[in-house]
Amino acid sequence: MKRALALLAFLIGWLVLGAPPASAHVEIVSSAPGDGARLSAAPSLVSVTLSENVGIQPGSIKVVDLAGHQVDSGPVFQPGDVAEQLAVRLKPDLPDASYLVEYAFVSADSHPVRGTFAFVVGTGPLVTSAGAVSAATGTDPGVDFASTAVRWLAYVGVVLLGGLAFVVLCRPAARTDRRARRLLHWGAGLVAVTTAAAFVLQGPYAAGRTLEAVFDTGLLADTLRVAYGKLLLLRLAAVAALAMLLPRLLRPGLPERLRSRYENLAMVTGFLVLLTFSATGHPVTDPIMFVSVSADLVHFGAIAVWAGGLVQLALSLYRPEPGEDLTPVATRFSRLAAGSVTAIAISGAVLALRIMPSLSTLWTTEFGLLLLLKIAGFAALLAVASRSRRAVRVGMAPTAEGTTITADLRRLRQAVAVEVLLSVVVLALAAMLTVHAPGRVRAVRPRLRGAG
């Protein structure tokens, strides 16, 4: 693990000294009318130009008067050939007054961007409603907490499923171990449940509503229209297919030809599950999306294989099967873990370089501080893992009962248990990172003016 630690130190230095490209959630580039504009006559429509193409999202632009009455007419549409431009028509013959435009878009990484701007028709003062401004911004704390918890539990589910690599590559005897099989089924179930929960939470999360709105049919329909909702349905289908494959793949005495076929199918469905995570997060905001999404796939996949293998290894160490030799199991996993750690470090550095807007965001934003904490947690994981490797290298001798045990087994058990706990913490930090923007989102902000 010393080489892995050295590699991590080099990559952290690369991150600090590198110059990553700017990246963030969707931004409002311009609007017509502009914020604070004074017009001699009411416009026929209000339009906004975004920094990315988010598609036509119904209800994403609303225009209200000072009494809170909606004055736009018809659905949101694209007024021209520019895919990033969206507009809404206004009712005819609007009187001279101040008007407030409320916008709420869901960016490609599934996060909402909301805000307001105002314009005035005629010679009167520009006045906006503070109540309307507060209603159009912010995310409900309960929904925000629930969304973060669901993301974390989804990661835990993927990690438990990642233990399949350990079963196939390191401990074939686990195919008949009911406890090992149960962990895999729990992982599939957890991913399925959290996917459904994420789908119903996305509407209130994007609209700034409370938990009471999770079954609002209009919000559910809005989620289904955007790419995030479609990817959640794909995840649900993929994990359902994987759950049906597990009993066949783990069936003892299966012919090698069929086992190879099922393993290939499991790899495809597992890849689709991982893709639905990578295609709905910060990597999709990168101008060179293929690089970031690919790096995220490698990063998350390697974490799942490593952490999922740790859980399965802990199970076999604390409750070994009678007569089972754990020496080759631990040795094979040690090699698998070393490869996973290398992949995690390299892909993590690539991701940070691609999605961090600037060096200063490391210490000036919540995203940067969370990233530093995640790196620190990963470094601690490597340090504990090196202790595990030393325990494995010492070797284990078979006892009279046939189970592999030495004086270092207790040390190995403790190290693996600490690794599992640290993995849970790192996954929690990863979940928190998904709901924070890599940098500040520059959007049109309301300018509140009085009658003077």
Secondary structure, 3 states (H helix, E strand, C coil): CHHHHHHHHHHHHHHHHCCCCCCCCCCEEEEECCCCEEECCCCCEEEEEECCCCCCCCCCEEEEECCCCECEEEEEECCCCCCCEEEEEECCCCCCEEEEEEEEEECCCCCEEEEEEEEEECCCCCCCCHHHHHHHCCCCHHHHHHHHHHHHHHHHHHHHHHHHHHHHHCCHHHHHCHHHHHHHHHHHHHHHHHHHHHHHHHHHHHHCCCHHHCCCHHHHHHHHHCHHHHHHHHHHHHHHHHHHHHHHHCCCCCCHHHHHHHHHHHHHHHHHHHHHHHCCCHHHHCCCHHHHHHHHHHHHHHHHHHHHHHHHHHHHHHCCCCCCCCHHHHHHHHHHHHHHHHHHHHHHHHHHHHHCCCCCHHHHCHHHHHHHHHHHHHHHHHHHHHHHHHHHHHCCCECCCCCECCCCHHHHHHHHHHHHHHHHHHHHHHHHHHCCCCCCCCCCCCCCCCCC
